[in-house]
Amino acid sequence: MDMSEQQVLENRRLKNGTMNLSMSSQSTTHWKEFVCGGGAAFCNIVISYPLNKLIFRQMMHGVEATFALNQLQKEGLGYLYRGMLPPLLQRTLSMSLMFGIYDECLRPLLDHKVNPYVAKTIAGVVAGCFEATLMPFERLQTLLIHPKFHQEFKNTGHAARYIAKHYGIKEFYRGLIPILLRNGPSNAMFFIIRDEVKERLPKQQLLFYASLQNFIAGASIGAFLSTLFYPLNVIKIAMQCELGGVHRTISYEFKYVLWKRGSNFANLYHGALLNISRAFLSWGIINASYEIFRKALYP
C-alpha cells in the first residue's frame, strides 16, 4: 500500500521484461527440436539403408531373406545404394517434422491443461499428418528400388520429372491412405511409450551409458511399433509398385495382396523378422542420436 507510483511502474517494467525475455528464449529454442530430429534421421539412413533395401525386396515379392539377398548380390554393389537419396531427404525432413511439429503442438496443449496423454496423442497424429506431405520421396524410392524400373529411370530427378510430365501430381501420392493410417497412430504411441519408459529408467551420468540406454529404449519401442503396423507397409508398397492406371482403394489392395499370398494373413509378415532387426537398429540410432543432439543444443 505504501509503494510509490514509480516503484509500481518499475516492478511492472521488470515483470514485463522478464516475460518477454522468457517468450523470446522459448521461441528461439523451437527450431532445435527440428534439428535434433533431422540429424538423428540422417545418421540412421546412412547406416541402415542396405538392410532396408533387403527388407523391401521381401515385402515386394513375398520371398525369403536368402532369395532377396541373392537378388541384391546378382545386381552388384552399384545398385546397392541406388535409391538412397529419396529416403535420405524424406526421412531427414520427416523426422525433423515428427519431433519439431510434435513439440510445437504439445506445448500449447499442455499450457491449456489438456490431459497429457490426450495432448501427446493429438500432437503425434498431427505430426504424422505433416510427415505424409513428404510422401513423394517414399514413392520415388519404391520405384527406384523395383527391378522392373532399373532401366527406365536413371536417378531420382529423372523419375520425378517423368512422373510429373506423364502422370501429374496425383501419382506422387499413390498409397497415401495406408501412410496416414501408419504415421499418426504410430507417432502418438512412440512418444507416449518413450516418455513412460524414460521416466522409469535410471538417470545415467556418463554419455556412453546414457546413449546405450537410449538406444535400447528407442530400439525396443521402434521394433514393436514397426511390427504392429507392418501389414500397412506391405499394402503401401504393393500400391506404390504400380505406375499409372487406376488408384485402387486400401481395402481392395489388402484383399488382392492377401489373395496373391494364398489367403493366409501370416504371409503378409514375410520379411517381418528382418524388419524387426531393421527397426531395432534404426530406432535405436534415431533415439540415441536425438538425445545426443539435444545435449549439444540444450547445454
C-alpha positions as CSV (number, residue, x, y, z in Angstrom):
1,M,0.0,0.0,0.0
2,D,2.9,2.3,0.7
3,M,4.6,1.6,-2.6
4,S,5.1,4.7,-4.7
5,E,3.8,5.0,-8.3
6,Q,7.4,5.0,-9.6
7,Q,8.1,1.7,-7.8
8,V,4.9,0.1,-9.2
9,L,5.8,1.1,-12.7
10,E,9.4,-0.2,-12.2
11,N,8.2,-3.5,-11.0
12,R,5.7,-3.8,-13.9
13,R,8.5,-3.0,-16.3
14,L,10.8,-5.6,-14.8
15,K,8.0,-8.2,-14.8
16,N,7.1,-7.5,-18.5
17,G,10.8,-7.6,-19.4
18,T,11.2,-11.0,-17.7
19,M,8.1,-12.3,-19.5
20,N,9.3,-11.0,-22.9
21,L,12.7,-12.5,-22.3
22,S,11.2,-15.8,-21.4
23,M,9.0,-15.8,-24.5
24,S,11.9,-14.8,-26.7
25,S,14.1,-17.5,-25.3
26,Q,11.3,-20.1,-25.8
27,S,10.7,-19.1,-29.4
28,T,14.4,-19.3,-30.2
29,T,14.6,-22.9,-28.9
30,H,11.8,-24.3,-31.0
31,W,14.0,-24.8,-34.1
32,K,16.3,-27.1,-32.1
33,E,13.7,-29.9,-32.0
34,F,13.6,-29.9,-35.8
35,V,17.4,-30.1,-36.0
36,C,17.6,-32.9,-33.4
37,G,15.0,-35.0,-35.3
38,G,16.6,-34.3,-38.7
39,G,20.1,-35.1,-37.6
40,A,19.0,-38.3,-36.0
41,A,17.3,-39.5,-39.2
42,F,20.4,-38.6,-41.3
43,C,22.6,-40.8,-39.1
44,N,20.1,-43.6,-39.3
45,I,19.7,-43.7,-43.1
46,V,23.4,-43.7,-43.9
47,I,23.9,-46.7,-41.6
48,S,20.9,-48.8,-42.2
49,Y,20.0,-48.4,-45.9
50,P,21.3,-51.8,-47.2
51,L,19.2,-53.7,-44.7
52,N,16.1,-51.6,-45.6
53,K,16.6,-52.5,-49.2
54,L,16.7,-56.2,-48.4
55,I,13.5,-56.0,-46.4
56,F,11.8,-54.1,-49.2
57,R,12.5,-56.9,-51.6
58,Q,10.9,-59.4,-49.2
59,M,7.8,-57.2,-48.9
60,M,7.6,-56.7,-52.6
61,H,7.9,-60.3,-53.7
62,G,7.0,-62.2,-50.5
63,V,10.2,-64.2,-50.6
64,E,12.7,-65.5,-48.0
65,A,15.7,-63.4,-46.9
66,T,18.2,-65.7,-48.7
67,F,16.4,-65.3,-52.0
68,A,16.2,-61.5,-51.7
69,L,19.9,-61.4,-50.7
70,N,20.9,-63.4,-53.8
71,Q,18.9,-60.9,-55.9
72,L,20.9,-58.0,-54.5
73,Q,24.2,-59.8,-54.9
74,K,23.5,-60.5,-58.6
75,E,22.7,-56.9,-59.2
76,G,26.0,-55.8,-57.8
77,L,27.3,-53.1,-55.5
78,G,26.5,-50.4,-57.9
79,Y,22.8,-50.9,-57.3
80,L,23.0,-51.5,-53.5
81,Y,22.7,-47.8,-52.7
82,R,20.6,-46.9,-55.7
83,G,17.5,-45.0,-54.5
84,M,19.1,-43.8,-51.2
85,L,18.7,-40.1,-52.0
86,P,14.9,-40.0,-51.7
87,P,14.8,-41.8,-48.3
88,L,17.7,-39.7,-47.1
89,L,15.9,-36.5,-47.9
90,Q,12.5,-37.8,-46.9
91,R,13.5,-39.3,-43.6
92,T,15.7,-36.4,-42.6
93,L,12.8,-34.0,-43.3
94,S,10.2,-36.4,-41.9
95,M,12.0,-36.9,-38.6
96,S,12.6,-33.2,-38.4
97,L,8.8,-32.6,-38.8
98,M,8.0,-35.5,-36.5
99,F,9.9,-34.2,-33.5
100,G,9.5,-30.5,-34.3
101,I,5.8,-30.4,-35.1
102,Y,5.1,-32.7,-32.2
103,D,6.8,-30.3,-29.8
104,E,5.1,-27.3,-31.4
105,C,1.6,-28.9,-30.9
106,L,2.3,-30.4,-27.5
107,R,3.4,-27.2,-25.7
108,P,0.2,-25.1,-26.2
109,L,-2.0,-28.2,-25.4
110,L,-0.2,-28.7,-22.1
111,D,-0.3,-25.0,-21.4
112,H,-4.1,-25.2,-21.7
113,K,-4.1,-28.0,-19.1
114,V,-5.2,-30.7,-21.6
115,N,-4.7,-34.3,-20.3
116,P,-1.0,-35.2,-21.1
117,Y,-2.0,-38.5,-22.8
118,V,-4.6,-36.8,-24.9
119,A,-2.2,-33.9,-25.7
120,K,0.5,-36.4,-26.8
121,T,-2.0,-38.4,-28.9
122,I,-3.2,-35.2,-30.7
123,A,0.4,-33.9,-31.2
124,G,1.6,-37.3,-32.5
125,V,-1.3,-37.6,-35.0
126,V,-0.8,-34.0,-36.3
127,A,2.9,-34.6,-36.7
128,G,2.2,-37.8,-38.6
129,C,-0.1,-36.0,-41.0
130,F,2.5,-33.4,-41.6
131,E,5.0,-36.1,-42.4
132,A,2.7,-37.5,-45.1
133,T,3.3,-34.4,-47.1
134,L,6.8,-35.8,-47.8
135,M,5.3,-38.9,-49.3
136,P,6.6,-38.3,-52.9
137,F,10.1,-39.2,-51.6
138,E,8.8,-42.5,-50.4
139,R,7.1,-43.0,-53.7
140,L,10.2,-42.4,-55.8
141,Q,12.3,-44.7,-53.6
142,T,9.8,-47.6,-54.2
143,L,10.1,-47.1,-58.0
144,L,13.8,-46.8,-58.0
145,I,14.3,-50.0,-55.9
146,H,11.9,-52.1,-58.0
147,P,13.9,-54.1,-60.6
148,K,11.5,-53.5,-63.4
149,F,12.2,-49.8,-63.3
150,H,16.0,-50.2,-63.2
151,Q,16.4,-49.4,-66.9
152,E,13.5,-47.0,-67.1
153,F,14.7,-44.4,-64.5
154,K,18.3,-43.2,-64.3
155,N,18.0,-41.5,-60.9
156,T,15.7,-39.6,-58.5
157,G,15.5,-36.5,-60.6
158,H,14.8,-38.4,-63.8
159,A,12.0,-40.4,-62.1
160,A,10.4,-37.2,-60.6
161,R,10.4,-35.4,-64.0
162,Y,9.0,-38.4,-65.8
163,I,6.1,-38.9,-63.4
164,A,5.3,-35.2,-63.2
165,K,5.2,-34.9,-67.0
166,H,3.2,-38.1,-67.8
167,Y,1.0,-38.7,-64.7
168,G,0.8,-35.5,-62.7
169,I,1.0,-34.7,-59.0
170,K,-1.6,-37.3,-58.0
171,E,0.8,-40.1,-59.0
172,F,3.2,-39.0,-56.3
173,Y,0.6,-39.6,-53.7
174,R,-0.4,-43.1,-54.6
175,G,-0.8,-45.1,-51.4
176,L,-1.5,-42.1,-49.2
177,I,-4.2,-43.7,-47.0
178,P,-2.0,-46.5,-45.6
179,I,0.7,-44.0,-44.8
180,L,-1.7,-41.8,-42.9
181,L,-3.1,-44.8,-41.0
182,R,0.5,-45.7,-40.2
183,N,2.1,-42.4,-39.3
184,G,-0.5,-40.8,-37.0
185,P,-1.1,-43.7,-34.5
186,S,2.5,-44.9,-34.6
187,N,3.8,-41.4,-33.8
188,A,1.4,-41.0,-30.9
189,M,2.3,-44.4,-29.5
190,F,6.0,-43.8,-29.9
191,F,6.0,-40.6,-27.9
192,I,3.7,-41.8,-25.2
193,I,5.7,-45.1,-24.6
194,R,9.1,-43.3,-24.9
195,D,8.1,-40.8,-22.2
196,E,6.8,-43.6,-19.9
197,V,10.0,-45.6,-20.4
198,K,12.3,-42.6,-19.9
199,E,10.6,-41.7,-16.6
200,R,11.2,-45.2,-15.2
201,L,14.8,-45.8,-16.4
202,P,17.7,-44.7,-14.1
203,K,19.5,-41.5,-14.9
204,Q,22.9,-42.1,-16.4
205,Q,25.7,-39.6,-15.9
206,L,28.2,-40.9,-18.5
207,L,27.4,-40.2,-22.1
208,F,28.2,-43.8,-23.2
209,Y,25.8,-45.4,-20.8
210,A,23.1,-42.8,-21.4
211,S,23.4,-43.3,-25.2
212,L,23.3,-47.1,-24.8
213,Q,20.2,-46.8,-22.6
214,N,18.5,-44.5,-25.1
215,F,19.5,-46.8,-28.0
216,I,17.9,-49.9,-26.3
217,A,14.8,-48.0,-25.3
218,G,14.2,-46.5,-28.8
219,A,15.1,-49.8,-30.5
220,S,12.6,-51.8,-28.4
221,I,9.8,-49.3,-29.0
222,G,10.5,-48.9,-32.7
223,A,10.7,-52.7,-33.3
224,F,7.4,-53.2,-31.5
225,L,5.5,-50.4,-33.4
226,S,7.1,-51.3,-36.8
227,T,5.9,-54.9,-36.4
228,L,2.4,-53.8,-35.3
229,F,2.0,-51.6,-38.4
230,Y,3.9,-53.9,-40.8
231,P,0.9,-55.0,-42.9
232,L,0.2,-51.4,-43.7
233,N,3.7,-51.1,-45.1
234,V,3.1,-54.2,-47.3
235,I,-0.1,-52.7,-48.7
236,K,1.6,-49.3,-49.2
237,I,4.4,-50.9,-51.2
238,A,2.0,-53.0,-53.3
239,M,0.1,-49.9,-54.2
240,Q,3.3,-47.9,-55.0
241,C,4.9,-50.5,-57.2
242,E,2.3,-49.6,-59.9
243,L,2.9,-46.6,-62.2
244,G,-0.2,-45.2,-63.8
245,G,-3.6,-46.8,-64.1
246,V,-6.4,-46.8,-61.5
247,H,-5.7,-45.8,-57.9
248,R,-7.1,-48.8,-56.0
249,T,-8.6,-48.4,-52.5
250,I,-6.8,-49.8,-49.5
251,S,-9.5,-52.4,-48.9
252,Y,-9.2,-53.7,-52.5
253,E,-5.4,-53.7,-52.3
254,F,-5.5,-55.6,-49.0
255,K,-7.7,-58.3,-50.4
256,Y,-5.6,-58.5,-53.6
257,V,-2.3,-58.9,-51.7
258,L,-3.9,-61.4,-49.4
259,W,-5.2,-63.4,-52.3
260,K,-1.7,-63.4,-54.0
261,R,-0.2,-64.8,-50.8
262,G,-2.5,-67.7,-50.5
263,S,-5.2,-66.0,-48.5
264,N,-3.0,-66.5,-45.4
265,F,-2.7,-63.4,-43.2
266,A,0.6,-64.7,-41.8
267,N,2.1,-64.4,-45.3
268,L,1.7,-60.6,-45.0
269,Y,4.5,-60.8,-42.5
270,H,7.2,-62.1,-44.9
271,G,10.2,-60.0,-44.1
272,A,8.9,-59.2,-40.6
273,L,11.9,-60.8,-38.8
274,L,14.3,-58.7,-40.8
275,N,12.1,-55.7,-40.4
276,I,12.3,-56.1,-36.6
277,S,16.1,-56.1,-36.9
278,R,16.0,-53.0,-39.1
279,A,13.6,-51.2,-36.9
280,F,15.6,-52.2,-33.8
281,L,18.7,-50.7,-35.4
282,S,17.0,-47.7,-37.0
283,W,15.0,-46.5,-34.0
284,G,17.9,-47.3,-31.6
285,I,20.1,-45.0,-33.7
286,I,17.4,-42.4,-34.0
287,N,16.6,-42.2,-30.3
288,A,20.3,-42.3,-29.2
289,S,21.3,-39.7,-31.8
290,Y,18.4,-37.5,-31.0
291,E,19.3,-37.4,-27.3
292,I,23.0,-36.6,-28.2
293,F,21.9,-33.7,-30.4
294,R,19.6,-32.5,-27.6
295,K,22.5,-32.5,-25.2
296,A,24.6,-30.5,-27.7
297,L,21.9,-27.9,-28.4
298,Y,20.5,-27.6,-24.9
299,P,23.6,-27.0,-22.8
